[in-house]
């Protein structure tokens, strides 16, 4: 799954267009490397989003194509925020 779609489905970022813009601005790191919106997310990837005053760091636990709000919480675990 593309990174921008994963960020939207997991509810880490509210809209896919915003996720795409954040990726294009270089504010999303995957495994400590700047990632583009087209990056293919894999299980156990560590995603760090640098929006606002604190970065959020999560580990990918699941990659379902469609996720409800209840399912979104199980898609990742927060490492630090």
Secondary structure, DSSP 8 states (H G I E B T S, - for coil): -BHHHHHHHTTSSS-HHHHHHHHHTT-EEETTEE--TT-B--TT-EEEE--TTS-EEEEE----SS--HHHHGGGEEEEE-
